[in-house]
Amino acid sequence: MPGFATNLVRECLRIRPDDNVTIFLYPHNIPLAEDISRECFRVGADVNLSLYTDRFYADYMKLLPEDSLRQPSVYCRGLTELSTAEFWIGSVYDPAVYRRVPPGKMAATDEGETAAHLAASRERKVRSLFVALGQVTRPRAKAYGLAYAAWERNVREASSVRPDRLTADGGRLAKRLASADRVHVTTDHGTDLELSVHGRRAFVYDGVVDDEDVAAGALNASIPAGNVAIAPIETSAEGTVVLDAPQAWAGRTIRRLRWEFSGGRVTTFEGDRNALALRNA
């Protein structure tokens, strides 16, 4: 997908000749990673490919104890300290590997990865782009009950929307939110959500990390994109959130998830077996 790679490199992360680019990938993403690296070379940037595999991930999670997983990897930290831009393409080919990982180890590796990447990337203003097309695999479609061809087409088409179009559409919506006081969201399926947006800033997630985003510390983007988010504030939210549409998580499908809020905090976390696994993680 040379045209897609050109968009990612030149429009989304706006790679420059002085950039050091790291591309994180799995074997099924090699062609796309090669297209991205070619475009980076055409700009004049340096590139490193960091390859993972399903077996590597499985052994890493199985053989290392939780205490080791909590420690930041010197390689991950080093790559973040050397990189000025990073592409994250997908994840494991078969998500069944996640079902063999105890929740405690999933939580531990999240701690280690956060410690390795977050502070260094913020300090050095490393631009980052997650490419969701790399997650589209037949084993993942089977695990989550998706029609592979339709899913692949949907993600590919959504990933190909021009960033400037998303920026323009998102800007118009953000402007409306900036002048609003309250938002009321309803659906035919029972959603009834009302909240105040008074004095809160709207952020446009258009799949682009530009100079304005870097200055604001918004260094991470994803493709497909097209979201507008409201800046969080201290809240005293009360009520119940019920997710009754299937949610894909770690090789599992969560079909029932219920949170109760009191004083702005989650006080009850209930659901089916997979929801409880998420709670444990």
C-alpha positions, 0 to 999 in steps of 0.5 A: 500500500505505497499510497497509504504509507505515503499518507502515514509518513508525510501527512500523519507524522510529518517525517523530516530528514532529521527524524530517527524513526522506529517501526514496531511490527509483527511478521504479518505487517512486514510489507506495510513496514517496508512501505513506510520505511521506504517513504521515510528513506525518501524523505531522508530519515533514518529508520529502525525496524523492531520485529516481534512475533507471537512466540516471542510474546508468549515466551516473554509472558510465560517465562518472566516473573511478574517482578521482571515484567514490571521493570522497564526494558532497557531496550524499550527505553533506549529506543524511545530515547533514540527515536523522534518518531515511532510507528506501532503497527498492529499486534499479535497475529493470533489473539488466542495467545492473550488468553494464556496470560494470567491477568496479573502478568498483563497488569505487570507488563503494562506497568513496565511498558509505561515506565519504559516509554511514557516519561521519555517520549513526553520529555523528548516529544516523540511523535507516535502513530498506531496503525490499526490496519495491522490488527486485522487478521483472520484469527482475530476476526474469528476470535471476535466473531467478525466477518474478516472481509468486511472488517478489513474493507472497513478499516482500510477505507477508514484509514484512507480518509484524508487527514485534512478532511478529518481536521476540518470536520473535527474543527467544526464539531470542536467549535460547536462544543466550545460554545455549548453548555450541556450535551445530551446523547440518546439512542434508540437502544436506551443510551441517555447521557447528559453532561456539562462541557462548560469551560472544557476544551475539545481535542480533535483526534485527526490522525495527525501529530502536527506542531500544534499538537507537539506544543500541547503535548498531544504526541500520540495519534492513531489511524483510523482516526476521527474522534473529538474528545472533551478534556477531563475535569474533576467530577462527582459523577453518580450513576451506572454505565452498562456496556451491552454490545460485544467488546473485544479484549485480549482474545476474548469477547466481553458481552456484559459489563457494568460499572457503578459510579459514586463521587466520581469513582468506580465503586462496582465492576461487574459482568461476565467471566471475561469482564471479571478477567479484565477487572483482575488485570 
